[in-house]
Amino acid sequence: MQPKRTIVHLPVYQPGKPIEEVKRELGLTEVIKLASNENPFGCSPKVKEAIVKELENISLYPDGGSVELSGVLAKFLGVETDQLIYGAGSDEIILMIARAYLVPGDETVMATHTFPQYKHNCEIEGAVCIEVPLKEGTHDLPAMLAVVNERTKVIWLCNPNNPTGTMVTHDEVERFLEAVPSSVLVVLDEAYCEYNTTGKYPRSLELLKQYPNVIILRTFSKIYGLAALREGYGVGHPDVIRTINQVREPFNTSRFGQSAAIAAIQDQEFIAMCRDRNAEGIAYISGELDRLGLSAYPAHGNFMLIDVGRPAKLVFEALLRKGIIVRGGHALGFPTSIRVTIGSREQNEKFVAALEQVLGEVGAGA
């Protein structure tokens, strides 16, 4: 049997190595995973209570329309319920957008390097991916605008950008949207938005009121700590949401995910704590990088892309042997960098200590 011709060349997504696998392979008893941008503080205690209550309903299908969650989330965001759509993580909504809007020959614009699932799903649909290089690790919005033409259907903006952690501001995004044709869908992927502390981050829900060709993607996997439950959402104009819903699979999110999300939204004190501790972690690691003579892009999510001045693969492997899992930039388009999730204070200190040892073991000329 012959597979679909548009997928034969596609790589399979490679997540960060699991803790259990590293322990088994290297014979380690303690491993710290700082590779997948998970929340080191877990989730709200209210979430765990909600999951326990939901156990009695395990034999029942979930609410296919996520009605209760929509009511809570719409009130929290200040939008209408018909402006919301849900996916098994926001990456499933990326898949649905590509399926709903792209046909072979269409063009779609994205940065390079950015979250790889944009390109992956667009190429499955046979679309032509126009990749615009980052400028100092940040989306080059004028350059992206310059490649938009009558064949352009979708533009993808990851903000903060994964893997660099950089951001574009409200004013920059607003100027960009003013110039983008209304026929082009602009996806603002804001998976890490809740970590932002700058005051300049795009007020995307305000922009949505003025630009109906915008859809905002967010997730409960990051600061809310629900990565295992796969619950993401999109916010857009009702017409856009209706179109994407036409390709959504039935019951694509679970009862546990929906109930957990409701509980998570209702504990914003936990979210504020996570945001504050993350900012402290960024400040601590930034100071240590200065001491070690290393540089990193400005971090606006819960991770940092650090230039270690050495082959990323060697540093990644050396840290792994010390029980620290990071993402090697050799797999992300940054051959001398590593992407590191901001952990707890203890995790951050252990990472810095291990990194300092590795820098001595792996010379800059390696």
C-alpha positions in Angstrom: 0.0 0.0 0.0 1.2 3.5 -0.8 1.0 6.2 1.8 -0.2 9.7 1.1 2.6 11.3 -1.0 2.6 14.5 1.1 3.7 12.5 4.3 6.5 10.2 3.1 9.2 12.8 3.8 7.9 14.0 7.2 9.8 13.4 10.4 8.0 12.0 13.4 7.8 14.5 16.3 10.5 13.7 18.9 9.4 14.8 22.5 11.9 15.1 25.3 13.3 11.9 26.7 11.1 10.3 29.5 12.6 10.2 33.0 12.0 6.5 33.3 13.9 5.8 30.0 16.9 7.8 31.1 17.0 6.1 34.5 16.9 2.7 32.9 19.4 3.5 30.1 22.0 5.2 32.3 21.5 3.4 35.6 20.6 6.6 37.4 18.4 6.9 40.5 17.7 10.7 40.2 16.8 12.4 37.0 15.5 16.0 36.5 13.5 16.6 33.3 13.9 20.1 31.9 13.1 19.3 28.3 9.3 19.6 27.7 8.4 22.9 29.3 6.2 21.2 31.9 5.2 23.0 35.1 7.6 21.9 37.9 5.0 22.9 40.5 2.4 20.5 39.1 -1.2 21.6 39.1 -3.7 23.2 41.5 -4.9 20.9 44.4 -8.4 21.8 43.2 -7.6 19.9 39.9 -6.8 16.7 41.8 -10.1 17.0 43.7 -12.0 17.4 40.4 -10.3 14.4 38.9 -11.2 12.2 41.8 -14.8 13.2 41.6 -14.8 12.5 37.9 -13.7 8.8 38.4 -17.3 7.8 39.0 -18.1 8.8 35.4 -15.3 6.9 33.8 -17.7 4.7 31.8 -19.5 7.8 30.2 -18.5 9.7 27.1 -17.3 13.2 27.6 -19.5 16.2 26.7 -18.7 16.5 23.0 -19.4 20.3 23.1 -17.6 21.0 26.3 -20.6 23.0 27.4 -19.7 23.4 31.1 -16.1 24.3 30.4 -17.1 26.8 27.7 -19.4 28.6 30.2 -16.5 28.9 32.7 -13.8 29.8 30.2 -15.9 32.3 28.3 -16.7 34.2 31.5 -13.0 34.1 32.5 -11.9 35.4 29.1 -14.7 37.8 28.5 -15.9 36.1 25.2 -18.9 34.2 24.0 -19.2 30.5 24.1 -19.4 30.2 20.4 -15.9 31.7 20.1 -14.3 28.7 21.7 -13.0 25.4 20.4 -11.1 22.6 22.2 -8.5 20.1 21.2 -6.4 17.4 22.7 -3.8 20.0 23.4 -3.6 23.1 21.2 -1.5 21.1 18.8 -4.7 19.2 17.7 -6.2 22.6 16.9 -3.2 23.3 14.7 -4.0 20.1 12.9 -7.7 21.1 12.5 -6.8 24.6 11.2 -4.6 23.0 8.5 -7.3 20.5 7.6 -10.1 23.1 7.5 -8.3 25.8 5.5 -5.5 24.4 3.4 -5.6 22.5 0.1 -2.7 21.5 -2.1 -0.9 24.5 -3.6 -2.1 27.0 -0.9 0.7 28.9 0.7 1.2 29.3 4.5 3.7 31.5 6.2 5.7 30.8 9.4 9.0 31.6 11.0 12.1 29.4 11.0 12.8 28.2 13.6 9.5 27.8 15.4 7.1 25.1 16.7 7.5 22.3 14.1 3.9 21.2 14.1 2.8 24.1 11.9 4.9 23.0 9.0 4.2 19.3 9.7 0.4 19.7 9.5 0.5 22.1 6.6 2.6 19.8 4.5 0.3 16.9 5.2 -2.4 19.0 3.4 -0.1 19.6 0.5 0.4 23.3 1.3 3.5 25.2 0.4 5.3 26.4 3.5 7.0 29.8 3.2 9.5 30.0 6.1 10.9 33.4 7.1 14.1 33.4 9.2 13.9 34.8 12.7 15.6 38.1 13.4 17.7 37.9 16.5 15.6 35.0 17.6 12.3 36.9 17.1 9.6 36.8 14.5 10.5 39.2 11.7 7.0 40.5 11.1 7.9 42.9 8.2 9.7 40.1 6.4 6.7 37.8 6.9 4.3 40.4 5.6 6.5 40.8 2.5 5.9 37.2 1.4 2.1 37.3 1.7 0.3 37.1 -1.6 -3.0 36.0 -3.1 -2.1 32.3 -2.5 -1.5 32.9 1.3 -4.2 31.3 3.4 -2.7 31.0 7.0 0.0 32.8 8.9 1.4 31.3 12.1 2.9 33.4 15.0 4.2 31.5 18.0 4.4 34.1 20.8 6.5 33.6 22.9 8.3 31.6 20.2 9.3 28.0 20.8 12.2 27.3 20.9 13.8 30.8 21.4 11.4 32.1 24.1 11.3 35.6 22.5 8.2 37.6 22.0 6.6 40.3 19.7 4.8 43.1 21.4 1.2 44.3 21.2 2.0 47.2 19.0 4.1 45.1 16.6 1.3 42.5 16.3 -1.4 45.2 15.8 0.6 46.9 13.0 1.1 43.5 11.4 -2.7 42.7 11.5 -3.5 46.1 10.1 -1.5 45.1 7.0 -2.5 41.5 6.6 -5.4 40.9 4.1 -8.6 40.0 5.8 -8.8 36.9 3.7 -5.7 35.4 5.5 -6.2 33.6 8.8 -3.6 34.7 11.4 -2.9 32.1 14.2 -1.6 33.6 17.4 -0.2 30.6 19.3 0.0 31.7 22.9 0.8 28.5 24.7 3.1 30.3 27.1 1.2 33.6 27.4 0.4 33.3 31.1 4.1 33.4 32.0 4.6 36.9 30.5 5.5 39.7 32.9 6.6 42.5 30.5 3.4 44.5 30.2 4.0 44.7 26.5 2.6 41.3 25.6 -0.2 41.4 22.9 -3.7 41.9 24.3 -4.9 39.4 21.7 -8.5 39.2 23.0 -8.8 42.9 22.3 -7.3 42.5 18.8 -9.7 39.7 18.1 -12.6 42.2 18.4 -11.1 44.2 15.6 -9.7 41.5 13.4 -12.1 38.6 12.8 -9.3 36.8 10.8 -7.4 36.0 14.0 -7.6 32.9 16.1 -5.8 32.6 19.4 -4.5 29.2 20.6 -3.9 28.5 24.3 -3.4 25.4 26.4 -3.8 24.0 29.9 -0.6 22.0 29.4 1.9 24.6 30.5 1.3 27.0 33.4 -1.9 25.1 34.4 0.1 21.9 34.8 -2.4 19.6 32.9 0.0 18.3 30.2 -1.0 14.6 30.8 -4.7 15.4 30.2 -4.3 17.1 26.8 -6.7 20.0 27.0 -6.1 23.0 24.7 -8.4 25.7 23.3 -8.8 28.2 20.5 -10.6 31.6 20.6 -11.8 33.2 17.4 -14.7 34.7 15.5 -17.8 32.4 15.6 -17.5 31.9 11.8 -13.9 30.7 12.1 -14.7 28.5 15.1 -17.7 27.0 13.2 -15.4 26.2 10.2 -12.8 24.5 12.4 -15.5 22.6 14.3 -16.5 20.9 11.0 -13.3 18.9 11.0 -13.1 18.2 14.7 -13.4 14.6 15.8 -16.3 13.8 18.2 -15.4 13.5 21.9 -11.8 14.7 21.2 -11.3 15.9 24.8 -11.9 13.8 27.9 -14.1 14.2 30.9 -11.0 14.4 33.1 -9.5 17.1 30.9 -12.6 19.2 30.9 -13.2 18.9 34.6 -9.6 19.6 35.4 -9.6 22.7 33.2 -12.6 24.1 35.0 -11.0 23.6 38.4 -7.7 25.0 37.1 -9.3 28.2 35.8 -10.9 28.8 39.2 -7.5 28.8 41.0 -5.7 31.8 39.7 -3.7 32.2 42.9 -1.9 29.0 41.9 -1.2 30.5 38.4 0.1 33.7 39.9 2.5 31.7 42.2 3.8 29.7 39.2 4.3 32.9 37.2 6.3 34.5 40.0 8.4 31.5 40.7 9.1 31.2 37.0 10.2 34.8 36.8 12.5 34.2 39.8 14.0 31.1 38.0 14.7 33.1 34.8 16.4 35.8 36.8 18.5 33.2 38.7 19.6 31.3 35.6 20.3 34.5 33.7 22.6 35.6 36.5 24.4 32.3 36.5 24.8 32.4 32.7 26.5 35.8 33.0 28.9 34.3 35.6 29.6 31.5 33.2 30.1 33.8 30.2 27.1 32.3 28.3 24.3 34.1 26.4 20.6 33.3 26.0 17.7 34.9 24.2 15.4 37.0 26.4 13.0 34.5 27.9 9.3 35.2 28.0 7.9 31.7 28.6 9.0 29.0 31.0 12.2 28.0 29.1 15.5 29.5 27.9 17.5 28.9 24.7 21.1 29.0 25.9 24.1 29.3 23.6 26.7 27.1 25.2 29.3 27.8 22.5 29.8 24.0 22.0 28.2 21.3 19.9 24.7 21.0 21.4 24.6 17.3 21.0 27.7 16.8 23.1 26.4 19.1 25.9 23.0 17.4 25.7 24.5 14.0 26.1 26.9 15.0 28.9 24.0 16.6 30.9 22.0 13.4 30.3 24.8 11.3 31.9 24.5 13.6 35.0 20.7 13.1 35.2 19.6 16.4 33.6 17.3 16.1 30.5 17.2 19.2 28.3 16.5 19.6 24.6 19.5 19.7 22.4 19.5 22.6 19.9 21.0 20.3 17.3 17.4 18.9 16.9 15.9 22.4 16.9 18.0 24.3 14.3 20.4 25.8 16.9 23.6 23.7 16.7 25.4 25.3 19.7 22.4 25.8 22.0 20.3 23.9 24.5 16.7 24.6 25.4 16.1 24.4 29.2 12.8 24.5 31.0 12.7 26.7 34.1 12.4 24.4 37.1 12.0 24.8 40.8 14.8 26.5 42.6 16.4 23.2 43.6 16.2 21.9 40.0 17.6 25.1 38.6 20.6 25.0 41.0 21.3 21.4 40.1 21.1 22.2 36.4 23.5 25.1 36.7 26.0 22.9 38.7 25.8 20.2 36.1 26.2 22.6 33.2 29.3 24.2 34.8 30.8 20.7 35.1 29.9 19.9 31.5 31.4 23.1 30.2 34.7 22.0 31.6 34.4 18.6 30.1 33.3 19.7 26.6 35.7 22.3 25.3 34.5 25.2 23.2 36.4 23.8 20.2 34.9 20.3 20.5 
